Amino acid sequence: MRVLKTNEEDSSMNLNNYTQKSLEAVQSARDLAVQNGHQQLEQVHLLLALLQQELEQLRQQEELEKANAAEAKVLLSALAAAAPSTPQPAPQMVRDREPKVSVCVGLMNR
């Protein structure tokens, strides 16, 4: 089996012009071709590598969103626990059915 190599003289394959993600995709595509015993790096290898890269990014994003949702739930619970409680209505005065004599005498002396 022949190992695939890139020709750095060819300007279209000058790896210095690629981003980190592009380099990872090209390397993954090359690995796929080698693993499958293919002699050349084809578009399908690169397509599959890019799709795998995208899938991994989606998985990471989903994990991050789940973590953010869990963190938000904890924060909301903490805020709810720290919020001032609803004030209770003041107890209503219960009037005696029979007025006390001292209250009546006090009112008369006014």
TORSE-775276 format. One line per 5 residues: their letters; for each residue x, y, z of N, C-alpha, C. Coordinates in steps of 0.02 Angstrom, whole numbers, always signed. Each point is the difference from the previous one (the first is absolute). Layout:
residues N
A> X:Y:Z:X:Y:Z:X:Y:Z | ...
END
This chain:
residues 110
MRVLK> +43:-59:+0:-43:+59:+0:+45:+62:+0 | -20:+48:-38:+37:+62:-7:-27:+52:+48 | +43:+36:+35:-21:+53:+45:-11:+63:-40 | -56:+32:+13:-17:+61:-37:+41:+59:+27 | +26:+38:-46:+39:+59:+19:-27:+59:-39
TNEED> +5:+58:+29:-20:+61:-36:+62:+31:-30 | -8:+31:-56:+54:+34:-34:+0:+73:+22 | +47:+18:+42:+0:+68:+27:+19:+51:-53 | +27:-21:-56:+16:+45:-54:-63:+25:-35 | -53:-41:+2:-63:+17:-32:-35:+52:+44
SSMNL> -14:+59:-27:-29:+54:+40:-69:-17:+27 | -38:-45:-35:-66:-18:+25:+4:-44:+62 | +56:-32:+11:+7:-44:+58:+53:+26:+49 | +17:+63:-3:+47:+29:+47:-34:+3:+68 | +19:-45:+43:-34:-6:+65:+10:+60:+45
NNYTQ> +47:+43:-17:+10:+62:+39:-57:+49:-10 | -39:-10:-53:-56:+46:-15:-66:-23:+31 | -1:-55:+36:-62:-28:+27:-9:+19:+73 | -62:+4:+21:-15:+12:+71:+11:-66:+38 | +0:+4:+65:+9:-59:+41:-54:-52:-13
KSLEA> -62:+23:-4:-56:-46:-13:+6:-32:-69 | +23:+38:-49:+9:-26:-67:+55:-53:-1 | +54:+13:+36:+54:-49:+5:-24:-64:+33 | -41:+7:+52:-28:-59:+33:-44:-40:-47 | -40:+35:-40:-44:-34:-47:+40:-36:-54
VQSAR> +52:+31:-26:+42:-32:-51:+35:-61:+29 | +24:+7:+62:+34:-57:+32:-49:-57:+12 | -61:+16:+23:-51:-51:+11:-20:-34:-66 | -5:+40:-53:-17:-28:-66:+56:-46:-24 | +61:+19:+11:+57:-42:-19:-1:-65:+39
DLAVQ> -14:+5:+66:-4:-60:+42:-56:-46:-24 | -57:+28:-19:-55:-40:-26:+19:-38:-63 | +36:+35:-44:+21:-32:-63:+48:-58:+14 | +48:+12:+45:+48:-52:+17:-34:-59:+34 | -45:+15:+47:-36:-53:+36:-41:-44:-47
NGHQQ> -26:+29:-53:-42:-36:-47:+40:-29:-59 | +67:+7:+3:+42:-28:-52:-4:+35:-66 | -20:+63:+0:-5:+38:-62:+67:+33:-17 | +16:+1:-63:+63:+26:-24:+2:+77:-3 | -60:+29:-8:-3:+73:-8:-48:+31:+51
LEQVH> +15:+61:+16:-45:+39:+42:-54:+29:-46 | -62:-20:+12:-55:+21:-44:-45:+49:+37 | -45:+31:-38:-48:+47:+29:-43:-32:+54 | -18:-62:-10:-43:-35:+48:+35:-6:+68 | +66:-9:-1:+37:-4:+63:-3:+66:+37
LLLAL> +10:+54:-37:-3:+66:+31:-70:+17:+24 | -50:-19:-40:-69:+12:+20:-16:-36:+65 | +19:-63:+4:-12:-39:+61:+37:+30:+60 | +61:+21:-11:+39:+31:+54:-33:+65:+24 | -24:+40:-46:-34:+63:+18:-66:-14:+38
LQQEL> -36:-51:-23:-63:-18:+35:+14:-26:+70 | +53:-39:+8:+18:-24:+67:+21:+58:+45 | +35:+48:-28:+21:+59:+37:-62:+40:+23 | -47:+8:-45:-62:+37:+16:-40:-36:+53 | -5:-66:-6:-36:-40:+49:+31:+7:+70
EQLRQ> +65:+0:+2:+35:+8:+65:-14:+69:+30 | +0:+51:-42:-16:+67:+24:-71:+4:+26 | -47:-32:-34:-69:-1:+23:-7:-36:+67 | +36:-55:+8:-1:-37:+64:+27:+44:+56 | +55:+34:-13:+29:+44:+51:-47:+57:+17
QEELE> -33:+28:-50:-47:+54:+11:-60:-25:+41 | -24:-60:-15:-56:-28:+37:+19:-11:+73 | +61:-26:+12:+23:-10:+68:+5:+67:+37 | +24:+50:-34:+6:+67:+29:-69:+28:+17 | -47:-9:-45:-68:+25:+12:-32:-37:+60
KANAA> +12:-65:+6:-26:-37:+57:+31:+25:+64 | +66:+12:-1:+34:+26:+59:-26:+69:+18 | -11:+43:-51:-26:+67:+12:-71:-4:+29 | -40:-46:-25:-69:-7:+25:+1:-23:+73 | +45:-46:+16:+5:-24:+69:+24:+56:+46
EAKVL> +48:+39:-24:+25:+56:+40:-55:+53:+10 | -38:+13:-53:-54:+49:+6:-52:-24:+50 | -15:-64:+0:-48:-28:+47:+24:+9:+71 | +64:-13:+13:+29:+9:+67:-4:+73:+21 | +18:+45:-47:-2:+72:+16:-71:+23:+15
LSALA> -48:-23:-40:-70:+20:+12:-25:-27:+67 | +20:-60:+17:-20:-28:+65:+30:+41:+57 | +63:+20:-8:+33:+41:+51:-34:+68:+6 | -18:+29:-57:-35:+65:+1:-68:-6:+33 | -35:-54:-15:-66:-10:+30:+6:-9:+75
AAAPS> +52:-35:+22:+9:-11:+72:+20:+64:+35 | +37:+44:-35:+24:+62:+31:-52:+56:-5 | -50:-7:-40:-50:+52:-9:-39:+10:+65 | -17:+62:+15:-39:+12:+61:-67:-36:-4 | -19:-26:+57:-64:-36:+0:-57:+50:-5
TPQPA> -56:-24:-21:-59:+42:-6:-22:+20:+70 | -10:+65:+11:-19:+21:+67:-69:-29:+19 | -4:-23:+61:-62:-28:+24:-45:+57:+24 | -65:-4:-10:-44:+54:+23:+3:+3:+77 | -5:+61:+24:+2:+10:+73:-61:-34:+30
PQMVR> +9:-29:+59:-58:-32:+31:-53:+53:+15 | -60:-19:-12:-55:+47:+11:-17:+1:+75 | -18:+59:+21:-19:+9:+70:-67:-35:+11 | -2:-39:+50:-62:-34:+18:-32:+42:+54 | -60:+21:-11:-35:+41:+50:-34:-45:+50
DREPK> +7:+21:+59:-35:-37:+53:-74:+12:-7 | -37:-51:+13:-73:+8:-3:-25:+43:+58 | +35:-6:+55:-19:+41:+57:+58:+47:+15 | -9:+65:-8:+54:+47:+12:+24:-4:+73 | +64:+7:+8:+28:-1:+68:-17:+65:+35
VSVCV> -9:-5:+62:-19:+58:+40:+54:+52:-1 | +63:-19:+3:+54:+50:+3:+3:+40:-65 | -16:-31:-56:+0:+36:-63:-57:+50:+0 | -57:-19:+23:-57:+45:+3:+13:+59:+47 | +29:-14:+58:+15:+53:+48:+50:+49:-30
GLMNR> +51:-27:-36:+50:+42:-31:-31:+45:-52 | -48:-22:-36:-32:+40:-51:-43:+55:+31 | -28:-15:+58:-44:+49:+33:+40:+57:+30 | +62:-13:+20:+41:+52:+31:+30:+48:-50 | -9:-9:-62:+28:+44:-51:-34:+64:-2
END
